[in-house]
Amino acid sequence: MFSFNRVSIIVYQTQPLTVRQTPSGTSVTDLNLVVPYTFRAESGEILEGKGFHTVTLWGPMADVAGRYLKAGSQVFISGRLQTDSWDDEKTGEKRSKTKIIGLDMIMLDPKDGLHPHDGPASLRAALNRAEVIGNVTRDPEIRTTTGGQQVLTLGVATNEKWKDKGSGEMRERTEFHNVVIWGALAQEVAKMLKKGNKAYVCGRVQTRSWETKDGQKRYTTEIVADQVNMLGTRHPLADTSISTEVAAGGVRAAAPASAAAAADSPSVDVPEVAYASEIKVEDLPF
């Protein structure tokens, strides 16, 4: 299954760094980051908030961060979302934590230190952007909050493949992303997307805490989406620019020129994705 999983953030480091060494001698460090943001409340008022994220850096990137990043430093990070799961040693219950695995890093501090910013809020806004392309793992579920807003929860799965450095074998890991969609977009997605569809989702990463009905504290990381695109579909405007003819000496393309012809063409089966998560939709506090 071809997929895409990328997060880009401009954030501030909240504390001094500690670089650790694995038994094989690889450097690793965790960045604890804060990203300020603004949002519009149900009343229409513009409010400010902040989110916290953990980013893990490996190898030379971890060494550079340990040498140059300090508490208060501003940094750009691009990476992928990864959820680690484990069993709680005391209760035996399943636990999970979502973090960002850093792939690119740009340090943004000027040589003379960060400057005061008294300009408009739009120019000092931080960056928090997540993009995923994957398969929808369950039918969308839409509900109405006590305040009258409609909210939809969606599961999207992405795959990552890599070669194990030790054995040389190909490894594969599936990430399951919780997506939250609000308002009119939630209604549109509920009508169109179904389990097994491929979709593009874009929004901001948010981690929040909540309590289950039996009083247990839980943390969930989700993508609050402001753009969702259903993929693998034909578009009438694009169809007007697509030709089934090729240059002289070539052959006629086999692509269907109409929706009717497309219906007769072979279809590609989307692989079944088994979604398993400790987060239950009915427990989410909406």
Phi, psi and omega per residue, in radians:
M1 nan 2.085 3.110
F2 -1.394 2.340 -3.085
S3 -2.655 3.056 -3.088
F4 -2.500 2.396 -3.076
N5 -2.563 1.776 -3.076
R6 -2.518 2.401 3.089
V7 -2.198 2.386 3.060
S8 -2.203 2.232 -3.113
I9 -2.418 2.534 2.932
I10 -2.010 2.049 -2.892
V11 -2.489 3.121 3.105
Y12 -2.139 2.306 3.075
Q13 -1.239 2.343 -2.999
T14 -1.683 -0.252 -3.063
Q15 -2.741 2.881 3.117
P16 -1.054 2.658 -3.089
L17 -1.649 2.619 2.975
T18 -2.200 2.127 3.119
V19 -1.688 2.201 3.135
R20 -1.839 2.868 3.091
Q21 -2.088 2.285 3.052
T22 -1.308 2.893 3.110
P23 -0.978 -0.456 3.131
S24 -1.532 -0.019 3.080
G25 1.649 0.169 3.120
T26 -1.486 2.345 3.122
S27 -1.362 2.507 3.094
V28 -2.606 2.474 3.083
T29 -2.573 2.716 3.090
D30 -1.965 2.206 3.019
L31 -1.590 2.324 3.042
N32 -1.892 1.932 -2.870
L33 -2.112 2.614 3.060
V34 -2.127 2.396 3.113
V35 -2.189 1.989 3.073
P36 -1.268 2.631 3.084
Y37 -2.698 2.875 3.048
T38 -2.066 2.670 3.123
F39 -2.634 2.783 -3.139
R40 -1.734 2.137 3.123
A41 -1.316 2.949 3.138
E42 -1.024 -0.492 3.132
S43 -1.320 -0.163 -3.087
G44 1.663 -0.139 -3.130
E45 -1.288 2.435 3.091
I46 -1.512 2.088 -3.109
L47 -2.024 2.804 3.101
E48 -1.920 2.591 3.094
G49 -2.625 -3.091 3.089
K50 -2.606 2.536 3.114
G51 -2.081 2.720 -3.116
F52 -2.088 2.433 -3.098
H53 -2.398 2.591 3.023
T54 -1.878 2.246 3.092
V55 -2.114 2.232 3.080
T56 -1.762 2.239 3.102
L57 -1.987 2.488 -3.121
W58 -2.123 2.719 2.976
G59 1.122 -2.506 -3.104
P60 -0.999 -0.570 3.124
M61 -1.123 -0.651 3.087
A62 -1.152 -0.699 3.130
D63 -1.112 -0.738 3.131
V64 -1.116 -0.770 3.133
A65 -1.079 -0.759 -3.137
G66 -1.109 -0.504 -3.110
R67 -1.448 -0.638 -2.959
Y68 -1.991 -0.480 -3.111
L69 -1.424 2.429 3.091
K70 -2.380 2.989 3.098
A71 -1.025 2.224 -3.114
G72 1.712 -0.205 -3.136
S73 -1.158 2.506 3.055
Q74 -1.709 2.407 -3.051
V75 -2.587 2.553 3.000
F76 -1.736 2.269 3.107
I77 -2.219 2.323 2.979
S78 -2.136 2.312 -3.103
G79 -2.883 -2.745 -3.117
R80 -2.248 2.645 3.089
L81 -1.382 2.353 3.099
Q82 -2.421 2.301 3.115
T83 -1.912 2.131 3.077
D84 -1.761 2.438 -3.135
S85 -2.143 2.611 3.109
W86 -2.747 2.920 3.088
D87 -1.685 2.286 3.113
D88 -1.087 2.244 -3.079
E89 -1.123 -0.540 -3.093
K90 -1.510 -0.799 -3.032
T91 -1.771 -0.330 -3.083
G92 1.368 0.001 -3.135
E93 -1.308 2.724 3.128
K94 -1.309 2.327 3.078
R95 -2.184 2.722 3.113
S96 -2.621 2.683 3.081
K97 -2.506 2.312 3.121
T98 -1.774 2.311 3.119
K99 -2.395 3.087 3.109
I100 -1.886 2.251 3.011
I101 -1.610 1.976 -3.066
G102 -1.228 2.302 3.082
L103 -1.973 -0.538 3.101
D104 -2.400 2.556 3.137
M105 -2.518 2.325 3.034
I106 -2.241 2.114 3.100
M107 -1.439 2.336 -2.940
L108 -1.928 -0.020 -3.125
D109 -1.210 2.230 2.985
P110 -1.136 2.828 -3.122
K111 -1.081 -0.553 -3.128
D112 -1.658 0.283 3.088
G113 1.611 2.921 -3.141
L114 -1.166 2.460 -3.086
H115 -1.684 2.610 3.007
P116 -1.084 2.592 -3.117
H117 -2.234 1.880 3.137
D118 -1.941 0.320 3.134
G119 -1.479 -3.012 -3.127
P120 -1.100 2.626 -3.100
A121 -1.048 -0.548 -3.103
S122 -1.107 -0.427 -3.110
L123 -1.619 -0.210 3.119
R124 -1.931 0.134 -3.139
A125 -1.132 2.441 3.070
A126 -1.395 3.037 -3.117
L127 -1.941 2.330 3.051
N128 -2.592 1.697 -3.030
R129 -2.390 2.187 3.100
A130 -2.085 2.431 3.089
E131 -2.328 2.273 3.053
V132 -2.361 2.531 2.960
I133 -2.173 2.088 -3.111
G134 -2.877 -2.985 -3.130
N135 -1.635 2.402 3.048
V136 -1.216 2.207 -2.994
T137 -1.661 -0.229 3.097
R138 -2.712 2.731 3.097
D139 -1.075 2.417 3.135
P140 -1.038 2.524 3.102
E141 -2.106 2.081 -3.108
I142 -1.944 2.419 3.129
R143 -2.404 2.981 3.091
T144 -2.027 2.255 3.141
T145 -1.290 2.954 3.103
T146 -1.108 -0.390 3.104
G147 -1.507 0.013 3.085
G148 1.605 0.075 3.117
Q149 -1.540 2.524 3.078
Q150 -1.607 2.359 -3.126
V151 -2.359 2.428 -3.096
L152 -2.150 2.410 3.051
T153 -1.943 2.448 -3.010
L154 -2.471 2.502 3.039
G155 -1.905 2.306 3.100
V156 -2.276 2.318 -3.124
A157 -1.903 2.369 3.021
T158 -2.166 2.666 -3.129
N159 -2.016 2.574 3.038
E160 -2.253 2.337 3.103
K161 -2.133 2.451 3.088
W162 -2.680 2.868 3.122
K163 -1.707 2.208 3.114
D164 -1.163 2.192 -3.089
K165 -1.140 -0.556 -3.110
G166 -1.348 -0.959 -3.056
S167 -1.595 -0.343 -3.075
G168 1.385 0.025 -3.134
E169 -1.416 2.657 3.084
M170 -1.373 2.306 3.103
R171 -1.985 2.718 3.120
E172 -2.446 2.434 -3.136
R173 -2.348 2.368 3.106
T174 -1.884 2.267 3.069
E175 -1.857 2.368 3.109
F176 -1.911 2.081 -3.054
H177 -1.828 2.243 3.021
N178 -1.518 2.215 -3.101
V179 -2.074 2.332 3.095
V180 -2.069 2.308 -3.095
I181 -2.288 2.383 -3.064
W182 -2.019 2.758 2.925
G183 1.171 -2.496 -3.061
A184 -1.078 -0.635 3.126
L185 -1.111 -0.631 3.102
A186 -1.064 -0.726 3.129
Q187 -1.116 -0.728 -3.125
E188 -1.148 -0.773 -3.133
V189 -1.115 -0.704 -3.138
A190 -1.050 -0.576 -3.115
K191 -1.362 -0.543 -2.937
M192 -1.825 -0.723 -3.007
L193 -1.508 2.462 3.076
K194 -2.346 2.889 3.076
K195 -0.968 2.311 3.128
G196 1.713 -0.351 3.067
N197 -1.129 2.602 2.999
K198 -1.649 2.397 -3.038
A199 -2.481 2.657 2.975
Y200 -1.822 2.266 -3.137
V201 -2.221 2.323 3.137
C202 -2.347 2.362 3.136
G203 3.132 -2.764 3.136
R204 -1.919 2.632 3.112
V205 -1.501 2.330 -3.113
Q206 -2.372 2.289 3.023
T207 -2.029 2.268 -3.122
R208 -2.465 2.760 3.121
S209 -1.871 2.657 3.136
W210 -2.781 2.933 3.141
E211 -2.013 2.422 3.077
T212 -1.304 3.056 -3.114
K213 -1.113 -0.434 3.127
D214 -1.667 0.243 3.018
G215 1.514 0.119 3.127
Q216 -1.418 2.333 -3.141
K217 -1.427 2.359 3.141
R218 -2.351 2.725 3.053
Y219 -2.131 2.444 3.101
T220 -2.366 2.405 3.075
T221 -1.948 2.280 -3.049
E222 -2.473 2.840 3.012
I223 -1.752 2.029 3.063
V224 -1.515 1.815 -2.922
A225 -1.526 2.437 2.968
D226 -2.051 -0.013 3.057
Q227 -2.568 2.274 3.081
V228 -2.380 2.246 3.106
N229 -2.154 2.282 3.032
M230 -1.408 2.192 -3.051
L231 -1.798 2.929 3.139
G232 1.294 0.465 -3.136
T233 -2.121 2.718 3.091
R234 -1.440 2.638 3.115
H235 -2.199 2.193 -3.058
P236 -1.055 -0.616 3.130
L237 -1.207 -0.637 3.097
A238 -1.229 -0.632 -3.108
D239 -1.032 -0.570 -3.109
T240 -1.212 -0.274 -3.122
S241 -1.892 0.061 -3.109
I242 -1.745 2.201 -3.137
S243 -1.876 2.478 3.069
T244 -1.655 0.057 3.092
E245 -1.691 2.569 3.057
V246 -2.066 3.060 -3.084
A247 -1.044 2.790 -3.138
A248 -0.926 2.394 -3.142
G249 1.610 -0.191 -3.129
G250 -1.600 -2.846 3.130
V251 -2.123 2.783 3.097
R252 -1.280 2.297 3.137
A253 -1.152 2.627 -3.089
A254 -1.594 0.009 -3.102
A255 -1.124 2.384 3.128
P256 -1.151 2.498 -3.094
A257 -1.682 0.009 -3.124
S258 -2.587 2.855 3.116
A259 -1.098 -0.616 3.137
A260 -1.125 -0.751 3.119
A261 -1.152 -0.620 -3.135
A262 -1.103 -0.585 -3.123
A263 -1.134 -0.462 -3.123
D264 -1.581 -0.120 -3.079
S265 -1.471 2.745 3.140
P266 -1.086 2.483 3.121
S267 -1.779 2.734 3.107
V268 -1.774 2.162 -3.123
D269 -1.334 2.241 3.057
V270 -1.423 2.225 -3.109
P271 -1.072 2.508 3.110
E272 -1.215 2.337 3.114
V273 -2.010 2.132 3.114
A274 -1.524 1.949 -3.098
Y275 -1.560 2.220 3.089
A276 -2.372 2.157 -3.100
S277 -2.605 2.573 3.074
E278 -1.344 -0.217 -3.126
I279 -1.494 2.125 3.093
K280 -1.751 2.325 -3.099
V281 -0.997 -0.696 -3.083
E282 -1.215 -0.251 3.123
D283 -1.560 -0.280 -3.086
L284 -1.159 2.390 -2.991
P285 -1.457 1.114 3.083
F286 -1.885 nan nan
